[in-house]
Structure formats: C-alpha cells, structure tokens
Amino acid sequence: MSSVIVDPGVEVPVPARGELWTVGAVILNRRGEAFAQKRSADRRLFPGAWDIVGGHVEPGETLLQALAREVAEETGWRLRRVRTLLGVTAWTGDDGGGLRHEADYLVEVDGDLDRPALEWSKHSAYDWFGPADLHRLTEDRAPGELLIHDLIARATGRTG
C-alpha cells in the first residue's frame, strides 16, 4: 500500500463511526477505455449489472487500503496510482444492508490488462468501454441506476 501514489488534491474521506462505505476504481487501458465487469445473475446486489472494480470497506481499513485490496481481489492487478476522486455518493441497496457511502476514483494499475484474474463466481464477463460502448452500461438499468455509466463517461471524458 505504501507504494501507491495519490495525486495532489485527491480527497480521501474518513468514515465516521458506524458508517458503511464502499469504494470503486475506474481503470483505463492504453486506448482510454474503462474496465467493467458484469455481476453474476445470482448476486444479491445489482444482479446482472455492469460494475466497476470495488466493494466494501472492512472495519479498520482506510478507503485507500480497501481500494487496493479490491483491485487485487477482483482483477489480480496492483493499484499504483490514485489520480482523481470521481465522486462520493450515498445509496441504499435492496439487500437490507442500509445506507452506504461510496467513493469512486480514477486509478492506474500494474498488471496484464488483457488478462484480468476475475472472481468468476461473482462476475460472468468483463469488457472495456469506450465512448461508442457507453450505451451498453445502461441496458436493463432503471433511470436511477446509471452510476456506473456516469462514472465511466466522466472518466473517459464523455457525457453520453
């Protein structure tokens, strides 16, 4: 974790006691496309939805520690640099887990971007999304479920 570079001005919230936090990482390849993975149909939260790399912050973890852990667990890559805080949101899932706060970052990683080591029990597919592919991130999503689309659009410099 000590070798992760955090760019100047990147905010890292500190969770208050009792708050549930999640983190997300938008990872771009050399072509400026963003990585997303499709959640398995049997997942409790957002089944079948495209998602960025990320997950919950464990007790005693900082947001950056959780970000590094999730990147490694979900892809096999190593978090190298945190470039930008893309946003902080609050949401309540349909799993009874209550209100969560989420910090999403544009990051850089080390590893073979052509061969992510996905957690296949949790994700059924992955792909890279450029401007022409953004519409795929809205498939089967309700109007209020466009967080992933909007994050990737922002990270790739596109609005649609």
Disulfide bonds with the S-S distance in Angstrom:
none
